[in-house]
């Protein structure tokens, strides 16, 4: 898949919406929005469709406006407002349909107008209520959560609850480590996803990317993953000796 093919498909969707008579605008988001510099062959088409009042369900209940563009082999209504969809040539879309007044209650990052009706202002691609700013949690809270996630997870691993243990150790504790990295290093100038912290972590913090594989060693290696996380925390932060000793004891 070429990046030009993705942008061409989005333009074709815009033409189809124009012909449909009741659409107002097509807004590209993410890598097909204002972040075109990170568009690559593995990108999806993320977009909003804005329609006239009273026509939202017409565009959701029938996807003919997309089938007119290219054959659709799979679609799944993943939210009240939209779908995930796969075209026959493996172009994948995730989109939502809104009437104009709904946008004021929808948080999203600013987008790019792919197509709009002439009477629609350019500001249609700008959120009226922006995404909640990334709240930086305190180092103490993150460290406490990471350590206690390891403790709880290892105890569950001991009693045979491996799935739950994996979530606590290789999920929740890792999430806290990703946030703690921000207290150690400054992020590179890479687009940050305001909603999903792990997006582009490898590009934002390249010096810490190799740690992640040691933190997440798989379902059968919860103890090994926990010890790797513990070593990382001890190397960069002041941790409670009694708790770390207890965590190590659970790995014996």
N, C-alpha and C positions, 0 to 999 in steps of 0.2 A: 504494500500500500504506500503510495506517495502522498506527501503532505498536500500537494496540489489537488489530489483527488478528494481529500477531505474538505478542503475549502470550496472546491467546485460543487461538491454535494450539498454543502450548506447554502451556497448561492442558488442551487436548483430548488432547494426547499423554499427559499425565499420567493422564487418565481412562482412556485406552486401556491404558496399562500396568497400572493398577489392575485392570482387567478381565482382564488376561492371566494373572493368578494367581501368576506366579513372579518378578515384578519387585519390587524393594525400594524404589527411589527414583528420582526424576528431578531432576537438578541443573542449573539454568540457569547459564551461564557468560558472562563478558564483559558485553555490553550487555543481555543478558536475564538476567543474574545479579545481582551486587551493584552494577553500574554502570548502573542503569536511567536515570540522568540523561543518558547519552549515546545512549540508544536513539533511532533515527530510522527513517524509511521504508526506508532502504538497509541496515539491519542484517540479519544472518543469525541463525538460531537455532542457537546453539552450546550443546550440552548433553552431559551424561554420563547414562547409564542404568545403575543398579546392580541386579544380579539375584542370585537365589539361586545357591549353589554348584552347578555342574554344568549351568547353563542358559544360559551365555554364548553358546554357539554356536547355540542354538535361536533366540535373538533376533537374531543376526547372519546366520544362514543363511536366515531368513525375515523379511521386513520387513512381514509382514501387520499387525502392530501399528501400523504407520504408514499402511499403505494403508487400514486401517479408519477412519482419521481423515479422510483426503482423498486423492483420486487422485494417484498418484506418476507423473511423466512421465520421470524420469531418476534413476538411482542409480549410484554408483561407489564401490567398496570401496577407499578410499585408504590405509588402514592395516590391520594385522592385527586391530585392535579396532573399526573403525567405518567410516563412510561419509560421503560428500558426497551430498546428495539434493535434488531439486527437486520441489516439489508443482506441480500443474497451475495454481494461481493465482500462481505465481512466488515463493512463499516458499521460501527456500533454507536447508537445514540442514547442519550439520557436527556429527557426534556420534560417541561411542564407547560401547561396552558393556563393563562390568567386573563381575566378581564382587567381593564386598566385600574379600577379602584382597588383591586386586590393587591397591587404591587406595593402600596404604602405600608402593608403589614408583612411583607416578605423580605427577610434579610438576605442579601446576596452581594457579592463583590461586583463592582462596576463592570459592565459588559460593553460589547461592540455592536453597534447597529449594523446588521447584515442587510436588512431591508426594512423600510417603513413606508406607510402611506404618507403622502405629502402633508396632510393636515396634522400629523403626529409630531410633537416636538422632539428634538434630538435628546433631550433629557430623559426620554423613556428608558434609556439603557442605564440610568443611574439610580441606585437604590434610594428610596425615600427614608428608609430606616436601615442604616448600614449594618454590617455584621458587628456583633458585639466585639469590642476590642479584646485582644488576647490578654487575659488577666494573668499576670505573672504571680504564681503562688510562692509562698516563702520557702526558702531553702530548708528550713527546719521541718516544715510540714511535709514537703516532698521526701525528705530523707526518712522521716518517721514512717510515712506510708510505705516507702520502698522496703524498709527493713521489716516492718510488721507483715507486709505481704509475703515476704520470704518465709517468715516464721510460720504464718498460718498455712501457706502452701506446702511447706515441708511436713507439717503435722498431718495434713490431708493425704500427702503422698505416703506417709507411714501407715495410715489406716487403709490404704488401697484405693483412695479417691484420686486416681491419677489425673483424670480430666479436670477436676476442680483445682487440683494442685498446679497443673499446667497453666490454667487461666491466671492463678494468683502469681506464680513465679515468672512465667514467660509472657504474661499479658500485663496484668496490673503493675507489677514491679518494674517491668521494662518501660511502660508508659511514664512512670515517674522518673526513671533514669533519663529518658529523652528530654524531659523538662529540666532535670538537674544539669544536663550538659550546658544549658544556657548560662549557668552560673560559673562555668569553667572556661568557655570559649565564646567568642563573638561570631554570630552567624555570618556566612558569606552573603553577598548581595544576590539572593535568589528569591523568586516569588514565594511568599509564604501563604499557605492555605489557612485562612483565619478560622476554619471550621475543623480541620483534621491535622493534628500536630505532626504525625509521622510522615506526611507527604513531603517529599524531597529532602528528607533528613540527610541522606547521603551527600546531596549537593550543598546543603546548608552547613553541615558540619563534617567535611570529608575526613578530618583527622580522627573522628570517633566512629566512622562507619564500620570499621573492622570489629569493633566491640560487639556489635549487634549479633553477629553469628555465634559469639560465645555466650551471649545472654539467652539465646533461643536455640538450644541444641536438640529439641524434639521431645516428644511424649515420653520416651523411655529414659530421658536424661534430665530429670528435674533437679536432682541434687547437683549435678555438674553445672547446670545453668545457674542455680542459686549461688553456688560458690564463685562463679565468674562475676556475677553481679556484686556479690559481697566484696570481692577483691577490688573491683572498680570503685565502689563506694568508699572503702577504706583508703584507697590511694588518693582520693580527691577531697574527702570531707572528714570531719571529726565525728566518729561514730561511737556509740555506746559499747564499751568492751564486754559488759555482761551479756548484752543481747547478741552481739556477734559470736561470742563463745557458745551461746545456746544454739544459734543457727548452725554453726559448724558441727556441734554435737549431734544435731538431727541428720547430718549427712553421713554419719558413721554407720 
